[in-house]
Amino acid sequence: MRTPAARMPPDRSDAAQPNGAHPDGASSGTAQTGMTLADTAHADPDRLAAELAAEREVTLELQRAILPLHEDPFDLPGLRAVVRYLPASQDSRVGGDWYITAEMPGGHVLLAIGDVGGHGLAAAAGMARLRGALAGLAITGAPPERLVGWLNDLVHHVGPEHTASVVAGYFDPPTRVLTWAQAGHPPPVLVRGQRATALRQPSGILLGAARSGYEAASLELFPGDLILLYSDGLIERRDRSLDEGLAALTAAAAGSTDPESVISAVLDTFGSTDTEDDTCLVALYVR
């Protein structure tokens, strides 16, 4: 999820001072704390590159510690799951994509995918906060629309500088009913037989965008169905609309309900992920 870059006022402290001198007589070398990132890059590009690399490594370690990544398919009650997480292709970009697939005490399965706006440590920290909060809140058995509403309250209270999107819901194995809510996130895709369709969204705006209510939707699934969850980095491109991206996704997903095959077909169609955004995909086959 992209967020507009913050606009910082220009640093005019040296504007009228020759040779970097300051009004109090101190040299510019004693005022390094006032230097902008661009100043640092110009003065010492190797130092800047090392600092960016160190921040990226810390952020990646945070993601790895919080977000389990499965190389192979794995089983959940009534489901077979495949997950793929693809980092942005820009080396300095680490985003806030996350997911949850977890069996709850009552036997139902918590399913969620989300995306925190921005990049770097702030986005990774926001991802950790939302993922942990949802996992804990879901233990209460509260319905999905309430869970998403609580996440919205959390973003407003703790991280008002961020917005985030999410799909969150429960799969009930005995009835095969999926009940879900969403906040500004692209819709799940249902693959049934040879067709793939985007599910109709219950109402809900981005987390942190407003104090608004959320609604839930329910869908009865059948053995052999497949649900595909994904973050917007998969379909979002500067040169096309989200509707066009979603149409390409459903076309690519149609024709197979094998989770590994569906993910492979989708990634082959899209070629590569957004260079400015991470991408997470979760394919869930109904057994």
Secondary structure, 3 states (H helix, E strand, C coil): CCCCCCCCCCCCCCCCCHHHCCCCCCCHHHCHHHCCHHHHHHHCHHHHHHHHHHHHHHHHHHHHHHCCCCCCCEEECCEEEEEEEECCCCCCCCCEEEEEEEECCCCCEEEEEEEECCCHHHHHHHHHHHHHHHHHHHCCCCCHHHHHHHHHHHHHHHCCCCCEEEEEEEEECCCCEEEEEEECCCCCEEEECCEEEECCCCCCCCECCCCCCCCEEEEECCCCCEEEEECCCCCCECCECHHHHHHHHHHHHCCCCCHHHHHHHHHHHHCCCCCCCCEEEEEEEEC
